[in-house]
C-alpha cells in the first residue's frame, strides 16, 4: 500500500538513537527492492511481495525529518537522531525515483547509543 501509518512512541531516555528501516526482516537476507513469493519460515509465512523500485528512504520523528538514497542491493537504511525523553511520533517511507511514496518501512529496528 502506498501509505505509512504514524506510530505513537515514548522515548524512554535522552540520547542518540539509530533507526534501521527495512522492507523485510533482517533474517530474510532480502534487499529493499527484492520481491518474494510466499515463503514458509520456522513459525510463520512471509507474505508475497512484489519487487519495488525503491530509490530513497525517509523518516520523520516528531517535527524532524531525514532522507537517504537507496542502492539496489541495500537491505536497510540507517538514520541517527539525538532525541529527548518524552512522547513522539514516527513515520517512515520508501520512495520511488520520482520521490513518490511506494510504501512504509514495515520493519524498524531501534538501538539506543
N, C-alpha and C positions, 0 to 999 in steps of 0.2 A: 504494500500500500504506500502511496506517496504522501505519507504524513508521519509525524513524530510526536508522540504524546509528551506531556510535561510530567516529570517526576518531581514530587514534593519530597524534599530530603531535610534531614537535620545534620549539619556539620557538627560533630561532637567535640572538636578541639581546633584551635588555631593551628595553621601550618601549611606546608606545601603538599599538594595532592597531585598524584599522577592519575589521569583518566585515560584508559586504553579502550578505544572504540573498536568494535568488531561486528561483522555481519554474522559470523559463525563462531561457535565456542572455540576456545584455544585448542582443545583436544582434537578438533576436526582436522587441523592442518590445512584448511582451505583459505584461499585468498579472498579478499573482499569482493572481487569481480567474479569469482567462481560460481557456477551453478551446481546443483546437486539433485540427484533423483532420491526418492525416499530411501533412507538408509537405516537399517536396524543397528542399534548400538546396545551396550550392556543392559541398560534399564529403560530404554525408550526407543523412539524412532525419530531421526532428523526428518523434518518435513521437506517436501520438494521445494526447490528454489531455482529460479531461472538465473542465468548469467546476467550481471548488471554492469553497465559501463560507468562505474564509479570513478570520478576524477578528482573529487575533493571530499574532505570530511569537515564537519562544522559542529561546534559545541557552544552552548550558551549556559552559563551558570549565573543565576541571578541576572544582573544587568551587564555582565561581561561576556564577550563572545570572541571566539578564535576559529580560524580555519587553516587547513593544510592540504597540500596537493597529495593525491593518491597515485601510486605507481601500480601497474597491472599485477605485480606479484606480491604486493603488500597484504599481509594478513590482518594488520591492525594499524591504527594511528594513535599516537600518544599526545596528550596535551597536559601541561603543567599549570596549575593555578595556585596562588597563595590565597588561602581562604580563612575567614574569621568564623569562629564558633557561632552557630545560630541556624535559623530556618532559611532555606533557599529553594530554588528550583533548578532542574537540569533538563535541557532539551538537546537532542543530538540528531544529526542528519548525515546522509551521504548524498552528494550532488553529482549530476552528470556534467558533460563538457560545456553545457550552456549555463551552468550554475543553478539549474533547477533541481529541486529535491527529488530523489529517487525513492528513498525510504529512510526510516530511522535506523540508528545503530541498535541492533537487537540485544547485543551483549556489551556491557560496560564493566570493566574491572577497575577498581579504585584502590590506590595504595597511598597511605599517609607517610610522609617523609619526616 
